[in-house]
Amino acid sequence: DTGVSQNPRHKITKRGQNVTFRCDPISEHNRLYWYRQTLGQGPEFLTYFQNEAQLEKSRLLSDRFSAERPKGSFSTLEIQRTEQGDSAMYLCASSPQMGLLYGYTFGSGTRLTVV
Amino acid sequence: AQTVTQSQPEMSVQEAETVTLSCTYDTSESDYYLFWYKQPPSRQMILVIRQEAYKQQNATENRFSVNFQKAAKSFSLKISDSQLGDAAMYFCAYRGVNTGNQFYFGTGTSLTVIP
């Protein structure tokens, strides 16, 4: 297993277009998280899956955002009608179902630029 | 709400010297976990060190150690014998027992290592 994989690494899109990102977590990790990181800021929580169930969503996740994790494996994050304020690094992370002391394993992120 | 504050946007250190990065947090929880993550220019975040709040002993991982002051809600990171590869953004993060589905990150400290 090579860790958490995110695709694409970079995405440039025009305002108003839809975009979809993919995250492949470490295979034995049943927890998957999406974070957003803007320039000069730390990552901010977006949503969390345990297996295929989306158990928590941040208020940052507006109606234009949707995330899925079919079959509890890979996950997709879709942004509809993109806005310039959506430009950010979108990070995916996974962890096993262990104690809270266990940190995440992060992917390299998808950098979205909305022009 | 939990907040994490890193008051040093940038720090620099001479190679082989020691540097301390500061972090304070605010929480009403009594049981929680604290982490330092490193984010090199490649952007993948890597766990550096972690600390359980109920443990008085400060965590140590090779050249990395923390100074955890629970009463002061302070969690600083000390890097000894700094190496060029230590140059990165460093994020302090909090994970509560009752809010354990997400991390709360600080805004980061950019560390430069001077040869």
Interface residues (C-beta under 8 A of the other chain):
Chain A: Y33 G40 Q41 G42 P43 E44 F45 Y48 L55 E56 S58 M89 L91 A93 L100 L101 G103 Y104 F106 G107 S108 G109
Chain B: V4 Y33 F35 Y37 S42 R43 Q44 M45 I46 L47 R50 E52 F91 A93 R95 V97 G100 N101 Q102 F103 Y104 F105 G106 T107 G108
